[in-house]
Amino acid sequence: EGVPRIPYGRRPKRIPRVLSQAEVLELLQCIPSRKIRMVLTTIYATGMRIDEALRLSIRDIDSRQMTILVARGKGNKQRLVPLSRPLLAELRDWWRVHRNPHWLFPSDQPDRPLGASPVQKACQAAAAQAGLKRGATPHTLRHTFATELLEAGVNLLTIQKLLGHSSLSTTLLYTHV
């Protein structure tokens, strides 16, 4: 007969790392690249995943409805996230710098969006420079967004929709922070 199949144990879910508002500001101030700082600001202000933010098209921003269409979310699902007035102003200023007709965060090749690697590296370097003991990643900013909503009294179903979680149990991780 063969070797019996032994199921692997699932890795325990860790409580997400969250930053204070002061730590977020400190982190962002340590990012020298305006483009990368704008990507991270967008993640923090909307709760998007890094790939969702990087693949934002100019057409995804709806300043009339004050929403951002996450057109290429995880699992190829679409969702709308709220767009704050301060973020809209910053994104407009940023667009005036690069004026790419398609991508909000273009790479050096104008027909392609920026990749995740430079954003992650810059975030890690900034976290070290800011003296954040436990470090920070773009995903930390997503966790921070969700936790701030929870602390502001936003219900879990709304947070689930904003984050694009298919399962409420994923969103429930934020109740343990």
C-alpha positions as CSV (number, residue, x, y, z in Angstrom):
1,E,0.0,0.0,0.0
2,G,1.3,3.5,0.0
3,V,2.1,5.9,2.7
4,P,-1.0,7.1,4.6
5,R,-1.9,10.7,3.8
6,I,-1.4,12.8,6.9
7,P,-3.3,16.1,6.8
8,Y,-1.2,19.1,7.5
9,G,-2.2,21.2,10.5
10,R,-3.4,24.7,9.5
11,R,-1.1,27.5,10.6
12,P,-2.7,29.5,13.4
13,K,-4.0,32.9,12.4
14,R,-2.0,35.6,14.0
15,I,-3.5,38.8,15.2
16,P,-2.8,41.5,12.6
17,R,-0.2,44.2,13.3
18,V,-1.7,47.6,13.6
19,L,-0.1,51.1,13.7
20,S,-1.2,54.2,15.6
21,Q,-2.1,57.3,13.5
22,A,1.2,58.8,14.7
23,E,3.1,55.8,13.5
24,V,1.4,55.9,10.1
25,L,2.4,59.5,9.7
26,E,5.9,58.8,10.8
27,L,6.2,55.9,8.3
28,L,4.8,57.9,5.4
29,Q,7.2,60.8,6.1
30,C,10.1,58.4,5.8
31,I,9.2,57.4,2.2
32,P,11.3,59.5,-0.1
33,S,9.5,58.6,-3.3
34,R,6.3,60.6,-3.8
35,K,4.8,57.8,-6.0
36,I,5.4,55.1,-3.3
37,R,4.2,57.5,-0.6
38,M,0.9,58.0,-2.6
39,V,0.5,54.2,-3.1
40,L,0.8,53.6,0.7
41,T,-1.4,56.6,1.5
42,T,-4.1,55.1,-0.8
43,I,-3.8,51.7,0.9
44,Y,-4.2,53.3,4.3
45,A,-7.1,55.6,3.3
46,T,-9.1,52.8,1.5
47,G,-8.0,49.5,2.9
48,M,-7.1,48.1,-0.5
49,R,-4.6,45.3,-1.0
50,I,-1.3,46.4,-2.5
51,D,-2.0,44.8,-5.9
52,E,-5.5,46.4,-6.0
53,A,-4.0,49.9,-5.4
54,L,-1.2,49.4,-7.9
55,R,-3.6,48.3,-10.6
56,L,-5.9,51.4,-10.2
57,S,-6.7,53.1,-13.5
58,I,-7.5,56.8,-13.8
59,R,-11.0,55.7,-14.8
60,D,-11.5,53.9,-11.5
61,I,-11.7,57.2,-9.6
62,D,-15.2,58.6,-9.5
63,S,-15.1,62.1,-8.0
64,R,-18.8,62.7,-8.4
65,Q,-19.8,59.6,-6.4
66,M,-16.7,59.9,-4.2
67,T,-15.8,56.2,-4.8
68,I,-13.0,54.1,-6.2
69,L,-13.8,51.1,-8.2
70,V,-11.5,48.2,-7.2
71,A,-11.9,46.5,-10.7
72,R,-9.4,43.8,-10.2
73,G,-9.8,42.7,-6.6
74,K,-8.7,39.3,-5.2
75,G,-10.6,36.5,-6.9
76,N,-11.2,38.9,-9.8
77,K,-14.1,40.4,-7.8
78,Q,-15.1,44.1,-8.1
79,R,-16.1,46.4,-5.2
80,L,-16.5,50.1,-4.5
81,V,-14.6,51.8,-1.7
82,P,-15.2,55.3,-0.4
83,L,-12.9,58.1,-1.6
84,S,-12.3,60.9,1.0
85,R,-11.9,64.5,-0.1
86,P,-8.3,64.7,1.2
87,L,-7.3,61.6,-0.7
88,L,-9.0,62.9,-3.9
89,A,-7.0,66.1,-3.6
90,E,-3.7,64.3,-3.1
91,L,-4.4,61.9,-6.0
92,R,-5.3,64.8,-8.3
93,D,-2.0,66.6,-7.3
94,W,-0.1,63.3,-7.9
95,W,-1.7,62.8,-11.3
96,R,-0.7,66.4,-12.4
97,V,2.9,65.2,-11.8
98,H,2.9,62.2,-14.0
99,R,-0.2,62.6,-16.3
100,N,-0.2,59.0,-17.4
101,P,-3.4,58.5,-19.4
102,H,-4.2,55.0,-17.9
103,W,-2.4,54.1,-14.6
104,L,-2.7,56.0,-11.4
105,F,0.7,54.6,-10.3
106,P,2.6,53.9,-13.6
107,S,6.0,52.2,-13.6
108,D,9.0,53.5,-15.6
109,Q,7.3,51.8,-18.6
110,P,4.2,54.0,-19.1
111,D,2.0,51.2,-20.3
112,R,2.5,49.2,-17.1
113,P,1.6,49.8,-13.4
114,L,4.2,50.0,-10.7
115,G,5.2,46.6,-9.3
116,A,4.7,45.6,-5.6
117,S,8.3,44.9,-4.8
118,P,9.6,48.5,-4.7
119,V,6.7,49.5,-2.6
120,Q,7.3,46.7,-0.1
121,K,11.0,47.4,0.1
122,A,10.4,51.1,0.6
123,C,7.9,50.4,3.3
124,Q,10.3,48.1,5.2
125,A,13.1,50.7,4.9
126,A,10.8,53.5,6.1
127,A,9.6,51.4,9.0
128,A,13.2,50.8,10.1
129,Q,14.0,54.5,9.7
130,A,10.9,55.5,11.7
131,G,12.0,53.2,14.5
132,L,8.9,50.9,14.3
133,K,10.0,48.0,16.4
134,R,7.8,45.4,14.8
135,G,8.2,46.8,11.3
136,A,5.4,47.5,8.8
137,T,4.3,46.4,5.4
138,P,1.7,47.7,3.0
139,H,-0.7,45.1,4.4
140,T,-0.2,46.6,7.9
141,L,-1.8,49.8,6.6
142,R,-4.8,47.7,5.4
143,H,-5.1,46.2,8.9
144,T,-4.8,49.6,10.4
145,F,-7.6,51.0,8.1
146,A,-9.9,48.2,9.2
147,T,-9.1,48.5,12.9
148,E,-9.7,52.3,12.8
149,L,-13.1,51.6,11.2
150,L,-14.0,49.1,13.9
151,E,-12.9,51.5,16.7
152,A,-15.1,54.2,15.1
153,G,-18.1,51.9,15.4
154,V,-18.5,50.7,11.8
155,N,-20.2,47.4,11.7
156,L,-18.3,44.2,10.7
157,L,-20.5,43.5,7.6
158,T,-19.6,47.0,6.2
159,I,-15.9,46.5,7.0
160,Q,-16.1,43.0,5.3
161,K,-17.5,44.6,2.1
162,L,-15.0,47.5,2.1
163,L,-12.1,45.0,2.5
164,G,-13.5,42.6,-0.1
165,H,-13.5,39.6,2.3
166,S,-15.7,36.8,1.0
167,S,-15.9,35.3,4.5
168,L,-16.9,37.2,7.6
169,S,-14.6,35.0,9.7
170,T,-11.6,36.7,7.9
171,T,-13.0,40.1,9.0
172,L,-13.5,38.8,12.5
173,L,-9.7,38.8,13.0
174,Y,-9.9,42.5,13.5
175,T,-12.1,42.2,16.6
176,H,-9.1,40.7,18.5
177,V,-6.8,43.7,18.0
